[in-house]
């Protein structure tokens, strides 16, 4: 290890093996700690990046949904307008048929009255000697 070379060169011939072992272990622990910290920072950076990607995706998706809703509303209003035009034509036809029925009903009532008058006239003439 590079860190152990630096440590061994700073040790003198008079240092005991226990001191060397202690310095070496301490250096290895610091190296592992630094690497772990770098990994945590890299993971956090990656998570932040992932969140930005998801936020962007969400915004684009919402915009597409809004666009589709607007298109559907436009189509819906077009269909409503077409249906309203058709209903207006049918209502006009119904109104004309009902008006014709009313006229026919009035004519039938007049004919009924006329027949009633004729019956009364016949009944009176039959009673007269």
C-alpha positions in Angstrom: 0.0 0.0 0.0 1.2 3.5 -0.7 0.2 4.7 2.7 2.2 1.9 4.4 5.3 2.9 2.4 5.0 6.4 3.7 4.7 5.1 7.2 7.5 2.6 7.0 9.9 5.2 5.6 9.1 7.6 8.5 9.8 4.8 11.0 13.2 4.5 12.3 15.1 1.4 13.0 14.5 1.9 16.7 10.7 1.8 16.5 9.2 -1.4 17.8 7.0 -3.7 15.7 4.0 -2.8 17.9 4.4 0.8 17.1 4.7 -0.1 13.4 1.6 -2.3 13.6 -0.4 0.5 15.4 0.6 3.1 12.9 -0.2 0.8 10.0 -3.6 -0.2 11.3 -4.5 3.4 12.0 -3.5 4.3 8.5 -5.6 1.5 7.0 -8.6 2.4 9.1 -8.3 6.1 8.0 -8.0 4.9 4.3 -11.1 2.7 4.7 -13.0 5.6 6.4 -12.1 8.0 3.6 -13.2 5.5 0.9 -16.4 4.8 2.7 -17.1 8.6 3.0 -16.4 9.0 -0.7 -18.8 6.1 -1.5 -21.5 7.7 0.7 -21.0 11.1 -1.1 -21.1 9.4 -4.5 -24.3 7.5 -3.5 -25.9 10.8 -2.2 -24.9 12.6 -5.4 -26.4 9.8 -7.4 -29.6 10.0 -5.4 -29.8 13.7 -5.9 -29.3 13.2 -9.7 -32.0 10.5 -9.7 -34.4 12.8 -7.9 -33.8 15.5 -10.5 -34.4 13.0 -13.3 -37.7 11.9 -11.7 -38.8 15.5 -11.1 -38.2 16.3 -14.7 -40.0 13.2 -15.8 -42.9 14.0 -13.6 -43.2 17.5 -14.9 -43.0 16.3 -18.5 -45.6 13.6 -17.8 -47.9 16.1 -16.2 -47.6 18.5 -19.2 -48.4 15.7 -21.6 -51.5 14.7 -19.4 -52.6 18.4 -19.4 -52.2 18.5 -23.2 -54.2 15.2 -23.7 -57.0 16.5 -21.3 -57.2 19.7 -23.4 -57.5 17.7 -26.6 -60.1 15.5 -25.1 -62.1 18.5 -23.8 -61.9 20.0 -27.3 -63.2 16.8 -28.9 -65.9 16.5 -26.2 -67.1 20.0 -26.9 -67.1 19.3 -30.7 -69.2 16.2 -30.1 -71.5 18.2 -27.8 -72.0 20.8 -30.5 -72.7 18.2 -33.1 -75.2 16.5 -30.8 -76.8 19.8 -30.0 -77.3 20.5 -33.7 -78.8 17.1 -34.3 -81.1 17.5 -31.2 -82.2 20.9 -32.4 -83.2 19.4 -35.8 -85.0 16.5 -34.0 -86.8 18.9 -31.6 -87.9 21.0 -34.5 -89.3 17.9 -36.2 -91.0 16.9 -33.0 -92.5 20.3 -32.6 -93.9 20.2 -36.1 -95.4 16.7 -35.5 -96.9 17.8 -32.2 -98.4 20.9 -34.0 -99.8 18.7 -36.7 -101.3 16.3 -34.0 -102.9 19.4 -32.3 -104.5 20.5 -35.6 -105.7 17.0 -36.3 -107.1 16.7 -32.8 -109.0 20.0 -33.2 -110.3 18.8 -36.6 -111.5 15.6 -35.0 -113.2 17.6 -32.2 -115.0 19.7 -34.7 -116.0 16.7 -36.7 -117.3 15.0 -33.5 -119.3 18.1 -32.7 -120.7 18.2 -36.2 -121.7 14.6 -36.0 -123.3 15.2 -32.6 -125.3 18.1 -34.1 -126.4 15.9 -37.0 -127.5 13.1 -34.6 -129.5 15.7 -32.6 -131.1 17.0 -35.8 -132.0 13.5 -36.9 -133.4 12.7 -33.5 -135.6 15.8 -33.6 -136.8 15.1 -37.1 -137.7 11.6 -36.2 -139.8 12.7 -33.3 -141.8 15.2 -35.3 -144.9 13.6 -36.9 
